[in-house]
Amino acid sequence: MSFFKAPAWAKPQALERGDDEKDLFSHSDKFLEIQRDTIEQKKKRAERLKQKEQERDQRQKEKSERKERKNAIKRESPGEDGKAGLKKRRINSEESAKLLALAGANPIMIDSDDDEGTLEPVSMPVRRSPRNQRTKDMFPSPNKPKSALSNMAEASDLDGEIQITALQKAKPAPQPDPDEEEDSDPEIAAIQRAARERHRQKTQQQRSSTPNGMTLERGAEAGPSHTPSLVDPTISLLVTSDLPDTEPLLVKRKLSQNLKQVREAWCQKQGYDKAQADKIFFTWNGRRLYNVTTCQRLGIEVDSQGNVIRADDRAADGAARVHIEAMTEDFSPRAKRNEHAGRRQTAMEKSRRKKKLKQKSSKSDSPSKPKTETRLE
């Protein structure tokens, strides 16, 4: 035994690797499972999409079949106006002669060599069948529609005459309103009838109160309605200014019009250029007015009768005459107040100076008093 040989317990144990043993970080089996799951999900998704497309195609096919069946039923059944869907075709001279022969009338022969053909009188048939039978034959059942030629042939076989009938437009039966279907419960049916009666009376009152008698209950059936025109009275505007060398201007404007043209007209009358006109603005009751300001903002309103009244005092007169002032920033009320305050302060300073001067002058003009000496004995 060597001194440098490690004991058996200190030797590293050899790992026994088998065929199915894997490393700690080996995920090959999980990767394969994930791939299989992904492929299965894609297959299921493709199957679902394919099934949806098949269902959609089936629905479209069924819809087209239903539409074709409806069209076929419409072609076979009478139209909306009550006239049977009769097939029209042209008949030649031989067929017309046969029909006239079956009807018992002599055909009309026209010689092409003669300029004017002679017409033989046609013997009119005599009625030999009762009216109710002919009426019954005239209107075939809608289940088995017949053409006009077949009806004429059958009538000629039975009566030996031609039956000429005027096709009248059959009036369609009134369809019941789905809202007016009564409930099986008698109490609920009575409540529904009462509600319909109230609605009918209300509609009648609205129709009578409307000027042209038309209502707008339904867009397709409503007639032209009468829309009353909006009241837009005319008012008078008096424009004055404290600016030097200005003249007043009296204009008339609609209540809905703005003051831009009024300001331009006033500046044009004063002979101002564009630079001076841009400095001019209007005021009303100390509030500044702009070009987009309308006459409705001047404290006036229109009552129900179309009269112009003042918003603050409805009983006051002269609401249709409004006074506005034109000024600039230099002649604005704030500038006037500052100027007035400055003048008053200047006047107060002058008065103080005068008082001081008076006091000084009074002291200098007053005589000096003699000094009194007191003696002590």
C-alpha positions in Angstrom: 0.0 0.0 0.0 1.4 3.3 -1.1 1.4 6.3 1.2 0.3 8.6 -1.7 -2.7 6.5 -2.7 -6.1 8.0 -1.8 -8.5 5.9 0.2 -11.4 4.4 -1.5 -13.9 6.7 0.2 -12.1 9.8 -1.1 -12.1 8.6 -4.7 -14.7 10.3 -7.0 -17.5 8.0 -7.8 -17.7 7.3 -11.6 -21.1 8.1 -13.0 -22.7 5.2 -14.7 -24.2 6.6 -17.9 -26.9 4.6 -19.6 -28.6 5.1 -22.9 -31.5 6.9 -21.4 -29.5 9.1 -19.1 -29.5 12.9 -19.9 -27.6 15.9 -18.9 -29.0 18.3 -16.4 -29.6 21.0 -19.1 -30.8 18.6 -21.8 -34.5 19.5 -22.9 -34.6 17.5 -26.1 -37.6 15.5 -25.0 -39.5 18.6 -23.9 -38.7 20.3 -27.2 -40.2 17.4 -29.1 -43.3 17.5 -27.0 -43.7 21.2 -27.5 -43.3 20.8 -31.3 -45.9 18.0 -31.3 -48.4 20.2 -29.3 -47.8 23.1 -31.7 -48.4 21.0 -34.7 -51.6 19.6 -33.2 -52.8 23.1 -32.4 -52.2 24.2 -35.9 -54.0 21.2 -37.3 -57.0 21.8 -35.0 -57.0 25.5 -36.0 -57.0 24.6 -39.7 -59.8 22.1 -39.1 -61.9 24.7 -37.3 -61.3 27.3 -40.1 -62.2 24.7 -42.7 -65.3 23.7 -40.8 -66.3 27.4 -40.6 -65.8 27.9 -44.3 -67.9 24.8 -45.0 -70.7 26.1 -42.7 -70.6 29.5 -44.3 -70.7 28.0 -47.8 -73.6 25.8 -46.7 -75.5 28.8 -45.3 -74.9 30.8 -48.5 -76.1 27.8 -50.6 -79.2 27.4 -48.4 -79.9 31.1 -48.7 -79.6 31.1 -52.5 -81.9 28.0 -52.6 -84.5 29.7 -50.5 -84.3 32.8 -52.7 -84.7 30.7 -55.8 -87.7 29.0 -54.3 -89.2 32.3 -53.4 -88.7 33.6 -56.9 -90.2 30.5 -58.4 -93.2 30.9 -56.1 -93.6 34.5 -57.1 -93.5 33.6 -60.8 -96.1 30.9 -60.3 -98.4 32.9 -57.9 -100.3 36.1 -58.8 -98.5 39.4 -58.5 -99.0 42.0 -55.8 -101.5 43.9 -57.9 -103.8 40.8 -58.2 -102.9 40.1 -61.8 -101.9 36.6 -62.6 -98.4 36.1 -64.0 -99.5 35.4 -67.5 -97.0 34.5 -70.1 -97.3 36.7 -73.2 -96.4 35.5 -76.7 -97.3 36.5 -80.1 -99.7 34.5 -82.2 -99.7 34.3 -86.0 -102.6 34.6 -88.4 -103.4 30.8 -88.4 -103.7 30.6 -84.6 -105.9 33.7 -84.5 -108.1 32.2 -87.2 -108.4 29.0 -85.2 -109.3 30.9 -82.1 -112.0 32.9 -83.9 -113.3 29.6 -85.4 -113.4 28.1 -81.9 -115.2 31.2 -80.6 -117.8 30.9 -83.4 -116.9 34.2 -85.2 -116.0 34.4 -88.9 -112.4 35.5 -89.6 -111.8 38.8 -91.4 -110.2 38.3 -94.8 -108.2 41.2 -96.3 -107.3 41.2 -100.0 -103.8 42.6 -100.5 -104.6 43.7 -104.1 -107.5 46.0 -103.1 -106.7 49.4 -101.8 -109.6 49.2 -99.3 -110.5 45.9 -97.8 -114.2 45.2 -97.2 -114.9 44.2 -93.6 -117.7 41.6 -93.1 -119.9 42.1 -90.2 -119.0 39.9 -87.3 -121.9 38.3 -85.5 -121.7 39.0 -81.8 -122.4 35.9 -79.6 -125.4 35.7 -77.4 -125.0 35.1 -73.7 -126.1 31.6 -72.9 -124.6 30.8 -69.6 -125.4 32.1 -66.2 -123.5 35.0 -64.8 -122.2 33.3 -61.8 -120.6 30.4 -63.9 -118.8 32.9 -66.1 -117.6 34.9 -63.1 -116.3 31.7 -61.6 -114.5 30.8 -64.8 -113.1 34.3 -65.2 -111.1 34.2 -62.0 -109.1 30.9 -61.8 -107.8 29.7 -58.5 -104.3 30.9 -57.6 -103.2 27.3 -57.0 -103.4 26.5 -60.7 -102.9 29.6 -62.8 -103.9 29.4 -66.4 -103.0 31.5 -69.3 -105.4 33.8 -71.1 -105.5 31.6 -74.2 -106.4 28.4 -72.2 -109.1 30.3 -70.4 -110.5 31.6 -73.7 -110.4 28.1 -75.3 -112.2 26.5 -72.3 -114.8 29.3 -72.4 -115.4 28.8 -76.1 -115.8 25.0 -75.6 -118.4 25.6 -72.9 -120.4 28.5 -74.2 -119.4 28.8 -77.8 -118.5 32.5 -77.5 -115.7 34.9 -76.6 -115.7 36.2 -73.1 -114.0 39.6 -72.9 -113.3 40.7 -69.3 -111.6 43.8 -68.1 -108.8 43.0 -65.6 -109.4 45.1 -62.6 -106.7 45.8 -60.0 -107.6 43.7 -57.0 -107.4 45.6 -53.8 -105.0 43.9 -51.4 -106.6 42.9 -48.1 -105.5 45.3 -45.3 -102.7 43.8 -43.4 -103.3 43.9 -39.6 -100.9 46.1 -37.8 -98.6 43.9 -35.6 -98.9 46.5 -32.8 -102.7 46.2 -32.9 -102.8 42.4 -32.3 -104.8 41.8 -29.2 -103.6 39.7 -26.4 -105.4 36.5 -25.3 -105.9 38.0 -21.9 -109.1 40.1 -22.0 -107.8 42.6 -19.4 -104.5 43.2 -21.3 -106.5 43.4 -24.6 -108.7 46.1 -23.1 -105.7 48.1 -21.8 -104.1 47.9 -25.3 -107.3 49.1 -27.0 -107.6 52.0 -24.6 -103.9 53.0 -25.2 -104.4 52.8 -29.0 -107.5 55.0 -28.7 -105.6 57.6 -26.7 -102.8 57.5 -29.2 -105.3 57.9 -32.1 -106.9 60.9 -30.4 -103.6 62.5 -29.7 -102.5 62.1 -33.3 -105.8 63.6 -34.5 -105.3 66.6 -32.2 -101.7 67.2 -33.5 -102.9 66.9 -37.1 -105.7 69.4 -36.5 -103.3 71.8 -34.7 -100.7 71.7 -37.6 -101.2 74.5 -40.1 -101.1 72.3 -43.2 -102.6 69.2 -41.6 -99.6 67.1 -42.2 -97.8 65.0 -39.6 -94.3 63.6 -39.5 -95.0 60.3 -37.9 -93.4 58.3 -40.7 -90.7 59.6 -43.0 -92.0 57.9 -46.1 -95.5 59.0 -45.7 -95.0 62.5 -44.2 -95.8 65.5 -46.4 -94.1 68.9 -46.6 -94.1 70.5 -43.2 -94.4 74.2 -42.6 -91.4 75.6 -40.7 -92.0 79.1 -39.3 -89.3 81.6 -40.2 -87.1 82.9 -37.4 -87.9 86.4 -36.3 -85.0 88.8 -37.1 -86.2 92.3 -36.4 -84.3 95.5 -37.4 -82.8 97.8 -34.7 -81.2 101.3 -34.8 -77.7 101.9 -33.7 -76.4 105.3 -32.8 -72.6 105.5 -32.8 -71.0 108.5 -31.0 -67.5 109.2 -29.8 -65.5 111.6 -27.6 -62.6 111.6 -30.0 -61.9 115.0 -31.5 -63.4 115.9 -34.9 -65.8 113.0 -35.0 -69.4 112.9 -36.1 -72.2 110.6 -35.0 -73.6 107.8 -37.2 -77.1 106.2 -37.2 -77.4 102.8 -38.8 -80.0 100.1 -39.0 -79.0 96.4 -38.6 -80.7 93.1 -38.2 -80.6 91.5 -34.8 -78.5 88.6 -36.0 -75.9 90.7 -37.8 -72.5 91.6 -36.4 -70.9 95.0 -35.8 -67.9 94.7 -38.2 -69.6 96.7 -41.0 -70.9 99.3 -38.6 -67.3 100.0 -37.3 -66.0 100.1 -40.9 -68.8 102.5 -42.0 -68.2 104.8 -39.0 -64.4 104.9 -39.6 -65.0 105.6 -43.3 -67.3 108.5 -42.5 -64.6 110.0 -40.2 -62.0 109.7 -43.0 -59.7 107.4 -41.0 -57.1 105.3 -42.8 -56.6 101.6 -42.1 -54.0 102.1 -39.3 -56.4 104.5 -37.5 -59.4 102.3 -38.1 -57.7 99.3 -36.6 -57.3 101.2 -33.3 -61.1 102.0 -33.1 -63.4 99.7 -31.1 -67.0 100.0 -29.8 -68.2 99.9 -26.2 -71.6 99.5 -24.7 -72.3 100.2 -21.0 -68.5 100.0 -20.4 -68.2 96.6 -22.1 -66.0 96.3 -25.1 -67.6 95.0 -28.4 -65.8 93.1 -31.1 -66.3 92.7 -34.9 -68.0 89.3 -34.4 -70.3 90.6 -31.7 -73.9 90.5 -32.9 -76.7 92.9 -32.0 -78.2 90.3 -29.7 -75.4 91.0 -27.2 -76.6 94.5 -26.7 -79.1 93.6 -24.0 -82.1 93.2 -26.2 -84.4 90.2 -26.8 -87.4 89.3 -29.0 -90.6 88.2 -27.3 -93.1 85.6 -28.6 -94.9 88.3 -30.7 -91.7 89.4 -32.5 -91.3 92.7 -30.6 -87.9 93.9 -29.5 -87.6 94.3 -25.7 -84.9 95.0 -23.2 -83.5 92.0 -21.3 -83.2 93.9 -18.0 -86.5 95.8 -18.2 -89.2 94.3 -20.5 -91.6 97.2 -19.9 -89.1 99.9 -21.0 -89.6 101.6 -24.3 -87.0 102.3 -26.9 -85.4 98.8 -26.8 -84.9 98.9 -30.6 -82.6 102.0 -30.3 -79.2 101.3 -28.9 -76.4 103.8 -28.2 -72.8 102.6 -28.5 -69.5 104.6 -28.3 -66.4 104.5 -30.4 -63.0 105.0 -28.8 -59.4 103.9 -28.7 -57.1 102.7 -26.0 -55.9 106.2 -25.3 -59.5 107.4 -24.9 -60.8 104.4 -23.1 -62.7 104.7 -19.8 -59.6 103.5 -17.9 -57.4 106.1 -19.5 -60.1 108.7 -18.7 -60.1 107.6 -15.1 -56.3 107.7 -14.8 -56.3 111.2 -16.4 -59.0 112.4 -14.0 -57.1 111.0 -11.1 -53.9 112.7 -12.2 -55.7 116.0 -12.6 -57.3 115.7 -9.2 -53.9 114.9 -7.6 -52.3 117.9 -9.4 -55.1 120.1 -8.2 -54.6 118.9 -4.6 -50.9 119.5 -4.8 -51.5 123.1 -6.1 -54.0 123.7 -3.2 -51.4 122.5 -0.7 -48.8 124.8 -2.1 -51.2 127.7 -2.0 -52.0 127.0 1.7 -48.3 126.9 2.5 -47.7 130.2 0.8 -50.6 131.8 2.6 -49.3 130.6 5.9 -45.9 132.0 5.2 -47.3 135.3 4.0 -49.5 135.6 7.1 -46.5 135.0 9.4 -44.4 137.6 7.7 -47.2 140.3 7.8 -48.2 139.8 11.4 -46.6 142.7 13.9 -44.0 141.6 16.5 -45.2 141.7 20.1 -43.2 143.7 22.7 -41.3 141.7 25.2 -42.4 142.0 28.8 -39.8 142.0 31.5 -40.6 140.8 35.0 -38.7 142.2 38.0 -38.3 140.5 41.3 -38.3 142.7 44.3 
